[in-house]
Amino acid sequence: MLRLAGVTVRYGGTAALDGVDLTVAPGERVALLGASGAGKSTLLAVANGSVAPTAGAVRVLGGSPADRRVRARVGTVHQSLELVGRLRVVHNVNAGLLADWSAARAAWSLVRPQGLPEVLAALERVGLADRAFERTERLSGGQRQRVALARLLVQRPDLVLADEPASALDPVLADRALTLLGETAAARGGALVAALHDPALVRRHCDRVVGLAGGRVVLDRPVAGVSAADLGGLYGAVP
């Protein structure tokens, strides 16, 4: 599903990723853990093709992450959400379908929303069916996070990437969000890679932990083999 070989990403003199090797197999649910600035978001950005590595090789679903056909099969919940606030919720969710639509259909959908049954079903799953025609900017942070999740649900990707997908959600909704992300990946025999901070969520929803510090992988093992001391060391790790 995903392979990084010796991947380095530099911004000026700073290495956001430093020689990262990582392979994710079909069916895996991988949690990326690490302190702020450890490289989690950069790793996800490399995986979805929005950041090109300075060195090393990246393969996603057997192809290049720069390939439009590959990128259409990768779904991302961004930490910044990447929603258009002035648009109604339905239009933001519809963005998950754009890869399958012609330019004409996409433009017409801004006038008369297309794929409405599918969009409403996704919003129902995240508890926002009654907000479909509200302007997105009027929603709370947690509600906007669920709109971004609904957008991914309608896309039906093979590889699911999520950057802090539950950061603005209460514990019940956070569990629901991680369940939906896992189900979405599993429905197509795919994989989930999620940057998370809550160890309880990780233990309930993931089967593997990859720990980052200073842009390097410093921990990679099954969730069952990760102790509280490992987590404490990870967040205090010095590369």
NORURJO-V954770 format. One record per residue. N is the residue number from 1. NEAR is the number of other C-alpha atoms within 10 Angstrom. Layout:
N/NEAR ; N/NEAR
This chain:
1/21 ; 2/20 ; 3/19 ; 4/21 ; 5/15 ; 6/16 ; 7/23 ; 8/24 ; 9/23 ; 10/15 ; 11/9 ; 12/7 ; 13/6 ; 14/11 ; 15/16 ; 16/21 ; 17/29 ; 18/21 ; 19/17 ; 20/21 ; 21/16 ; 22/16 ; 23/12 ; 24/19 ; 25/15 ; 26/17 ; 27/18 ; 28/19 ; 29/23 ; 30/26 ; 31/28 ; 32/28 ; 33/26 ; 34/28 ; 35/16 ; 36/13 ; 37/14 ; 38/24 ; 39/27 ; 40/28 ; 41/21 ; 42/21 ; 43/25 ; 44/22 ; 45/19 ; 46/22 ; 47/27 ; 48/26 ; 49/20 ; 50/13 ; 51/15 ; 52/20 ; 53/21 ; 54/14 ; 55/15 ; 56/16 ; 57/16 ; 58/25 ; 59/19 ; 60/24 ; 61/18 ; 62/11 ; 63/14 ; 64/17 ; 65/25 ; 66/18 ; 67/11 ; 68/11 ; 69/12 ; 70/19 ; 71/22 ; 72/20 ; 73/19 ; 74/24 ; 75/26 ; 76/27 ; 77/24 ; 78/19 ; 79/16 ; 80/11 ; 81/19 ; 82/12 ; 83/21 ; 84/13 ; 85/14 ; 86/13 ; 87/15 ; 88/19 ; 89/29 ; 90/27 ; 91/26 ; 92/25 ; 93/28 ; 94/23 ; 95/18 ; 96/23 ; 97/21 ; 98/15 ; 99/15 ; 100/11 ; 101/13 ; 102/10 ; 103/11 ; 104/8 ; 105/14 ; 106/20 ; 107/12 ; 108/12 ; 109/19 ; 110/15 ; 111/9 ; 112/12 ; 113/15 ; 114/18 ; 115/13 ; 116/16 ; 117/9 ; 118/16 ; 119/26 ; 120/20 ; 121/16 ; 122/22 ; 123/25 ; 124/15 ; 125/17 ; 126/21 ; 127/15 ; 128/18 ; 129/16 ; 130/10 ; 131/19 ; 132/20 ; 133/12 ; 134/14 ; 135/17 ; 136/22 ; 137/15 ; 138/14 ; 139/15 ; 140/11 ; 141/14 ; 142/16 ; 143/18 ; 144/22 ; 145/26 ; 146/28 ; 147/28 ; 148/25 ; 149/29 ; 150/32 ; 151/26 ; 152/27 ; 153/27 ; 154/22 ; 155/22 ; 156/19 ; 157/24 ; 158/23 ; 159/30 ; 160/26 ; 161/26 ; 162/25 ; 163/23 ; 164/21 ; 165/26 ; 166/25 ; 167/16 ; 168/16 ; 169/17 ; 170/11 ; 171/13 ; 172/8 ; 173/16 ; 174/19 ; 175/16 ; 176/16 ; 177/21 ; 178/22 ; 179/15 ; 180/18 ; 181/26 ; 182/22 ; 183/16 ; 184/24 ; 185/26 ; 186/20 ; 187/13 ; 188/14 ; 189/16 ; 190/23 ; 191/27 ; 192/28 ; 193/27 ; 194/28 ; 195/26 ; 196/20 ; 197/18 ; 198/13 ; 199/16 ; 200/11 ; 201/17 ; 202/22 ; 203/16 ; 204/12 ; 205/19 ; 206/24 ; 207/17 ; 208/22 ; 209/24 ; 210/20 ; 211/26 ; 212/27 ; 213/25 ; 214/21 ; 215/26 ; 216/21 ; 217/22 ; 218/16 ; 219/18 ; 220/17 ; 221/13 ; 222/15 ; 223/19 ; 224/11 ; 225/11 ; 226/16 ; 227/10 ; 228/9 ; 229/8 ; 230/14 ; 231/16 ; 232/11 ; 233/12 ; 234/20 ; 235/17 ; 236/12 ; 237/17 ; 238/9 ; 239/12
